[in-house]
Amino acid sequence: MKKFTFCLRLLSIPALSIFLYSFSEADGVDEYVNYLQKSFTDHYDFAQESNAIKKYELNVTNNGFCRYKRYFNNGKVEYFAFKLAKFKDLDYYGTTTSGKLFLRTKNDDVIVQTYNDRAGDVDSMATCIVIPLKNIEAEDLNQIKENFTRIGPNNTVQLKENKL
């Protein structure tokens, strides 16, 4: 009888855990990241930089990073990245038609790297990333800021670690 009781307890703990987990809230990080990625994709203004930029990559990842990479026509590559936990604030300069979004961090938390630069490759740190945007309303900017804040420094949501 003791073995049966032990086995019953052993099985009831995972079953109870699964039951309680089913009532927990859905993981919000994916929702926040997806919203940010969609917003940046929909509102990115390639026309502001099309003379010098060949292509760009702008990603917000669910493991806690914002990455922005620009490929210039002359072969130069600029790479900017920061951990979302270091996000401080954002500023938008422009109109609803066109402008620039400044994503600011607490300190020099933005990694800046250049490749294939005639002046030499640079590895440095900065306090912000500047992203050209178009057709964006104040509500969209507020939602972007809210999503960064929820994922960012004082978040209640824990970021997932990608495990290979």
Helices and strands as residue ranges (DSSP letters): H 2-22, H 28-43, G 46-48, E 53-60, E 65-72, E 77-83, G 84-86, E 87-94, E 98-105, E 110-115, E 123-126, E 128-134, H 138-151
